[in-house]
Amino acid sequence: MKLLMFEHCSLCFRVRMVAALKGLHLAEEVVEDDDSAAMTALVGRRVIPILVLDDGTPMLESWDMVALIDAIGAPILTGPERPEITALADRMLAITPNLTMPRYPLLPLPEFRTVAARDHFLTRKASAYPDMTGLRARTREFLAELAPVLDELDAEIAGPEAINGTLSRDDVRILPLLRSAAVVDGLTLPPRVGAYFQAMMARTGFRPLPTV
Ligand SMILES: N[C@@H](CCC(=O)N[C@@H](CS)C(=O)NCC(=O)O)C(=O)O
């Protein structure tokens, strides 16, 4: 199996974290942002992540990829999900792109290896994020909006080994969002969220993204 991915992509990290937690090898192929052909040749359009199965079949939905990988051997995502966690993930997602999108292109990520690839990202995000510098300048404001959501998440975390005590899709929902938010230099996670993030990232074996 091979995963076509961007390093900054949280949907890609859903798949990567589950494979890593299960100790399964997943070949990772980072696509440069301006290499649309890598995606269109496989599935006829730009989309990431793409999981290419050993028989060449491409999968396009990250949750399907998570389910497929979790079904190999003994499943690990055996715990129940809670609507509170989905709601918190949605609230995080309403805020964090304002912090992360204007930072990703500043990071030394493989999908932005060339200036052309980085500028391709900036160009295709320009309509949704026309003023990346302006968003970065509002970092304090967005962090202040995010803080109470993270505080509520803090109160929901059962322990550092799993949000609900046993690994579940809620961990796959939240850890990639925390990994993305953690690109913000100056982000302070509440204690239980911080302990959870450190412990889970250590278990996956992936280093956090750089900060800026
Ligand atoms: N439902 C899909 C959504 C995939 C998706 O929206 N991917 C975004 C990146 S997060 C994408 O391909 N954007 C187009 C692009 O990067 O050009 C999944 O969960 O895998």
The ligand as an ORCA input file, in Angstrom:
! r2SCAN-3c Opt
* xyz 0 1
  N     -13.250     13.277      2.013
  C     -11.872     13.293      1.602
  C     -11.465     14.742      1.462
  C     -10.129     14.909      0.785
  C      -9.778     16.370      0.656
  O     -10.619     17.277      0.766
  N      -8.521     16.643      0.419
  C      -8.078     18.007      0.204
  C      -6.845     18.289      1.021
  S      -7.195     18.235      2.738
  C      -7.682     18.143     -1.233
  O      -7.472     17.169     -1.917
  N      -7.581     19.371     -1.714
  C      -7.230     19.612     -3.091
  C      -5.799     19.938     -3.288
  O      -4.995     19.808     -2.353
  O      -5.483     20.345     -4.410
  C     -11.048     12.554      2.656
  O     -11.466     12.552      3.840
  O     -10.026     11.956      2.324
*
